[in-house]
């Protein structure tokens, strides 16, 4: 499901809650009908569904039940009124969210059980668009099977006796009220915070929803990420935010026996996760009696614990032209200082770090590594290299394909070693990118089915790189995706096909929220068959592309694409 919202919209939203009881959904209480109080494109119209009317038919009861699950602010209290008392007590409304369209309700059959207990079956047919698991992770919809609901008489009125697990909402409701939010976990070394996207409903209980989802721990990446936050079972019912802009997060588990390192990391996870909530200036964290302090202060500033985030630093854009390595700054192209700026030795790709240059030589079977002055050369051989990439820790990543099987190696302190990457063996990797936090990688693959994929980078407890976890293919609805790069820790930029030719797109790391291209969200590239993308970190930062004639195009924020150099470039890349 691709919407046209970016993560910047999060800062404009006021609180919310996961559309499941596990994230703090209230089960009762009044729901008021008021006017739209949201900003442009962010409907927060409140809706108060009504309970079941007396004498309603079985079909009316099921339709009313579906409508009651569309309450906003989020509540399952009215929906539970459509259930039998036993079903209301046992309903597992916390087991995720199903997003659907095109509901059809029909009476299936009626069976007289005895003189006082009548049962009927009502069928529901829908088209499932998506599903959120109980933590809020987005899953693509599957072919929907009809679901049958049994209804029984309770004091002469029809009530549902077998509700589905989780709740069901329409696509319109999902688009209006749900947004992607990052939860923050540590990598296996405990040195880096890495985001995990979940989709939650906006509203006053967003802090509760975020911390509850965080307390459920990292998902879908066994061994790659870890959490220092106690489990959801020890989280107090709600996370409260006062008028002073400070949120109180309380656990029943005691922090008394935690080491200083564990307490710091626990605090960092919670503070970074709550940064999505507008208006918060700080967080207090309670565990048993102790209050976790930050440099002696009881309140953790909302911008604290930055040392665990991505390493800051300027990105630079480089390319090769006229057999020279050049740096590109806006629309200015000039050779780098040193030997590489005078003679690039015929290189066709190049990646630049603070201290070194790695260049792919003609034939794509040899990578040459030197210092920035072109001295101390060293060659690594292979077969069919993708463009080499330096990461922020000055590891050089090399992806090639000897004997038809993809291999991943890193060069670290002058040594080359092979990474475990079983999930990549059958893939034809055309571009490879590492996230700014070092916790994930992205691939654009070629062949018969070009795709974008994202997976975890694995490290051991000593922060030593050990391999790449299996990638997940993103369903993006864009043809011929290629030249992928990270625009932030949670979003990717890439080139892809459209009715207007090859365009620049942006997508969340879970494949949702595609923007750009012919979906809107920025000026269109001229139809010049763009082949290669590079840019600086930040979704609204400058971008450059090479076209099919290898000319250089530039996009400045709040501007439009323009041709800045018509020479024949190669090796467009972003580095330090």
N, C-alpha and C positions, 0 to 999 in steps of 0.2 A: 504494500500500500504506500504509494508515494504521495506525500503532501508537499506543499510549497512553503514550508516554514523552516527557518534556520534556528540553531540553538540560541542565537541572540534573543529570540523571543522569550526565552526563559526568564530573563531579567525583568521582563515586564509583567510577569504573572505573580499573583498573590497566593501563595500556599496551595496545597492540594493533598489528595490522598489516593492511594492505589485503589482501584475499583474492586477490592477484595477485602474481606474481613481481616485477613492477616496484616493488612497495612493500616488498620485502625478505622475501618468503616463503622460509623455509628449504626446500631441496629434499631434505634427508635428515636423519637423526638420530632418536634414540628419542623416542617419544611415550608418556607414562605415563598410566595410568588411575588417577585419584584421586577423592576425594569432591568434592562441590560446594563451592567456596570463594568463592562470590559472595554479595552481599547480597540482601536481599529483592527478588524480581522480576528479578534479574540473574544468570541462570545462567552459571557459568563451569565447568561440569562438563567434565572433560577426557575425551577419547575417543581411543583408540588403535585404528584399524582394522587388520585383518590383511591380509597379502598374499594373492596368489592360491593356492588349494589345488591340489595336483596332481590332474590328471584332471578339473578343473572343466569344465563345458559352456560353450559360447559365451555362453548367457544368464547363467550364473552369473558369468562373467568380467565382463560388462558391469554386472551388479548390484553386484559387488564393487568395480568401478571407481567407480561412483557413490557407494557407501558410503565409499570411501577418501578422496574429496574432502571428506568431513565431518569430517576429523581436527581435533581441537582439543587443544593449540595448533596453529595453522594450519600445515600442511605438505603439499606435493605429493609427498613422497618415496615414500610407500606407493602412491599412485595411479599413479605412474610405473612401478611394478612390473607393472601390468596392461597395459603397452604393449610393443610390440616394441622392441628396442634402438634402431632408427632413429627410431621414433616418439617414444620417450622423449627422445632428443637434440633433436628438432626441435619438440617440443610447445610451443606459444605459450601457456603457462598464465598469462602476465601480461596477456592481452588482455581483462580484465574478468571479471565474475561474472554468471552467469545464475541467477535464483531461480525455482524451479519447485515444482509440486505434481503429484500423481497420475501417477507414472511407470508406464509399461507397457512391458515388454520382451518382444519376440517374435522368434523365429527367422524370417528372411526367405527365405533360399535358401542352398544350398551348391554350390560350383563346384569341381570337381577340376581344378587347374591343371596338375599333373604328378604323377609318381609319389611325390614327396616333399614337395610343397607344396600344402596344401589351404587354401582360403579360404571363409569363410562370411560372410554378412551378417546382422546383428542390428538390428532396428528399435527405436527408442526413441520413445515418444510421451509428452509431458508437457504440462502447462498452464503456460505461462510467466507468472509473476507480475510480474517486474521484471527489469531488467538494470542492472548498474553498469558504466560504461565503465572503461578501464584506470586512470583517475585516481580513480574512486570516485563519479562523479556518477550520481545515480539517474535511471533512465529507466523509464517505464511499460512494462509487459509488452505484447507483441503476440500476435496469434493464432499459436499454435505449430504449426509444420510438423513432421511426423515426421522424425527424423534417423536415417540408416542408418550403422552402424559396420561396417567390414570387420575381420574377425579372421583371423589367420594362425597357423599352427603354428610355434612356436619350441621346438626340442628336444622335440617331441611335445606341447607345451602351447599352448593357445589364448591369443593375445595380440592386443590392439587395435592396428591399424596406422594408423588415421586419426582421432586424437582431435580433438575440437572445439577451437576457439580459446577461451582462458580456462578457467575452472572452473565447475562447476555445484553449487549447494547448494540444499537444501530450504528451503521457507519457514520451517519451524520452526527450522532452523539459523540462518537470517538473523535471525529475531526474537530468538533467544537471544544471538547473538554480535556482531551489527553495530549500530553507533550512528552518528548524524550528528555530524560534527566540522567546525569552521570552519578553512579555510585563509585566510591573510590576504595580499591583494595591494594594491598602491597604485592609486589612480585615475590618470588620464593626467597630472595635474599633479604627482604625487609628493607630495601634501600629506596625503592621507587614506588610511588603511587600510580596506579593504572586505572583508568575509568572503565566502567561497565555500564552500558546504557540500559535503562528500564523505562517503561512508558507508564506514567501515572496521571491520574486526574488532577487538574488544578483545583485549588480551593484552600480553605483555611487550614486543613489538616495536612498540607504538603510536608511539613517537617516530620510529622509522625509517619507518613507513608515512606519518606526517604530513609529515615533511620530504621524503620522496621524491615524494609527491603535490604538495607545494608547488613542488618543483624542476621539475616538468613545466609550470609556468606557468599563467596564467589561461586558461580555456576558455570557449567559447560566447559570448564578449563581445568580439569583435575591436575594438581601438581604445579600449575603455572602461577596461580595467584593465591594469596593467603590473607586472612583477616585476624586482627587483634581485638575485634569488637565481640563482646559476649553474645550468645545466641538470642534469638528473638524471644524465647521463653522467659528471659530475665529482664526484658524491656518493660518498663512501666507503661500503662495503657496509652498514654499520649505524650507527645513532646509539646510543651507549652512555650509560647513566645509572648513575652510581656510587652507593654507599651514602650519599654526602654530599649526594645530591639534585641533583647537577649533571650535565646532559647534555652530551656532547661531540659536536659536529657538525663533520665534516671534509670539505672539498672538495679535489680535486686541483688545481683552478684556483687561480691565485695572486690574492690580493687586493692585491698590492703597488701596482698601477697604478690602483686605484680611488680616486676622490676621497673626502674625508671624508663628503660628503653621500651618496654611493653606499654607503659602508660602514655608515653609520647606518641607512639604509633597509633594507639587506640584513639587518642585525641585528634591526631592528624586526619584519620579516616573520617571521623564524624564532622570535623570542621570543614574539610574539603567537600564532603557530600552536601552539607547544608549551605554552601555558597550559592546554590541555585535559588535560594529563597530570597525574594526581594525584601529589603528593609532590615534584614538581620545585621547587627553589628558585632555580635559575639555569641558564644555558647558556654554554658555551664554544664559540666558533666559529673554526675553523681554515681557512685558505685558502693552500696552499703553506706557507711558513714563518710568515707573520704570524698572530698571534692577534688577532681584532678585540676591542678594548677598549671598555668603557663607562665614560666619565669616568675613564680611567686604570686601571680594574679589568679583569682578564682574564675575570671571570665577570659576565655580564649578569643582573641580578636578574630573576626571572620576571615581576615587575610593572613592569619598566622600559619605556621608550619609550611612555609613556602619551600624550604630546603628539600622536602620530599617530592616536589613537583618536577616538571621538566626543567632541565638546565637552561637558563636564559642565555641569550646571545643572539647576535645578528646573523641572519642568513644572507648569503651572497649567491648570485646567479652567475654561472660560467657557461662557456661554450667554446667550440673550436671553429676557427675560420682562417683561411689563408695559411693553414698549417701553423697557427699560433693559438695558444690558450688565452682567452679573453675573459674579462669580467664585465658584467652588464649591470649598470645602475640606472634605472629608468630607461631613458632612450639613449644613454651614452654607452658606447662599446669601446673598451680599450684593453690592450694587452696587459697581462699580469706582469709584475716585475720578475726578473730572473730568466733562466734559460727557457722555461716553458713559454714565456711570452715572446721569445724570439724564434723558437723552433720546436714544434710539438712532435717531431719525429714521425709524422704521418698518422698520428692517433685519430681514431674515429669516435671515441667516447672518452670522457674524463670525469673523475670525481675528485673534489678538493676538500681537504681537511685543514685544520689550523697549521699543521706541520708537514703535510705530505700531499702528493698528487698520485693518483692511480689512473693510468690511461690504457684503454683497450686499443690494441694495435690492429691493423688491417688483417682480415681473415677471421677475426673474433676468436682466435685460439691462444692469445697471449696477452697478459696484463702486465704492464711495466709500472713499478712503484719506485718513486724517488722522494727526496725531501722537496720542500717548496723551491729550492734553488736548482733542482734538477740533478742533484748529486746523490751518491750512494744508491745507484739503481739496483733493482732486483726484479726478476721476471718470474711470473707464475703462469704455467701453461695449462691448457684445458681444451675444451671443445665446445664451440658455440656459446661463448659467454654472453649473458645479458649485461647491460651496463653496470659496472662496479659501483658500490655505494659505501661511503664512510658513515658510521654512526657517530652520535655525540660523544661516545667514549673512545673514539679513534680506533675502533675495530673496522677493518675493511671486509665487506661482505662480497663474496664472489659466487655467482650462480651460473653453472654451465650444464651441459647435457652430453656427457660422454656415453657412447654406446646406447643412445636413446633413452637414458634414465637421468632425470634431473639430480644434480648434486649441489650441495651448499657447503661452502668453506668460509672460514674467516682467517684473516691475517692479523695476528695479535703479537706485538713485541717482536716482530720479525719472523714469527713462526706461523706456518700454515697448518690448520687442522680442519678436519671434516666434521660438520654438524649432523646430528641425527635429524632427518627431515623426510620420513617415510611418506607422509601425505603429499609430498611434492613430486615424487618419482615419476609419475605418469603425466605430469603437467609440462606443457611447453611454455616456459616463463619468458615473457617479452619485456616486462619491467617489474622492478622489485623496489619496495620502499619500506623504511622503518619509521614507526611513529616517534614523535618528539620525546615521549617518555621512555622509549626503548622497550616497551612492553608488548608491542604487537608489530606484525609485518603485514604488508598488503602486496598482492600480485595482480598483474594483468597477464592473462594467458592468451595464446594464439591457438591456431588449429581450427578444427571444424566448428567449435563452439567457444568463441572468445568470451572470457568471463573475468569478473573481479572476485578476488577471494581475500579473506582476512583471517589471520591466525595468531596465536600467542607465541612470543619469544620466551624460551625456557632458560632459566638460570638455576644454579644450585644455591645453597644457603650461604656460600662464600662469594656470591655474585659472579661466578664463573659461567660464561655462556655454555649451554649444553645442547641446544638444538632448537628446532622449530616445531611447535605443536601442529596438529592437523588443521588445515584451513577450512573455513566455511564459505561456501559459494554465496555471493550476494545476489538476490533477485531484485534487479534494478529497473527492468523494463526499458533499457537503452541498448541499442545494437552496437556491435563492434567496439566495446570499451577497450581503451588502451592508454598507455602512458599515465600510470597512476602515481599519485603522490599524496602525502598527508597535508591537509590545510590546518589541522589542529589535532589535539589528542583524540578527538571523537569524530572527526570528519575527514573524508577523502576528496581530492580533486582528481578528475580524469577527463579524457577526451572520449566522445562517443558520437554515434550517428544520429541524425535527425532529418526531418524533411528540409531543413535549411542547411544541410551539409554537416560536416564534423563540427561539434560544438564542445564548449567547456561545461562540465557538470560538477556538482558537489553532492555528496551523499553521506549520511551517518554511517558509522562503522558497522551497524547491524543491517544495513541495506535499506533503511527507511529514509523518508524525508529527502527525496531527490529534488534538487533545485538546479537552475541554470538551463542552458540549451533551449529547446523549444518548450520547456515547462515554465519559462519565465525566470526572473531572479537576476537578470543582468543583460547587458547588451550582447547581441549575437555577433559571433565571428563572421567575417565574410566567408563565402564558400570557397576556401582555399585548400581544402584537403589537409587540415592540420594533422601533424604526425607526432609531435613531441611537446610536452607541457613542463614548465618549471615555474616556481613562484616562491614567495616568501611566506613564512608562517603567518597564519591569520586569514580568516575567511574573506576579509575585505582588503587584502593586501594586493600588491602588484603581481601581475602574471605575464609570462612570456610564452609564445609558442613558435615552433617552426612549422612552415607549411609544406605542401607537397613539392615545392621548388626549393625547399630548405632556406627560405627567406625568414627573417626574424620579425615577429609581431609583438606589440606591447599593449598591455591594458593597465591603465592607472585607475585607482579607485575613483568613483564618481565621474568616470570618463567613458571613452569608447575605445575599441580596438583600432590600432593603426600600425601600418608597416613602418619600421624604423631602419631597416637595413636589408638591401636586396642581394647581398653576397650569399654564397652557399655555405651555410652553417651546418655543423653536426654537434653531437654531444651536449645538447642543452641540459643543464642540471643545476640543482641547488646544493650548496655546500657551506662550509664555514668561512 
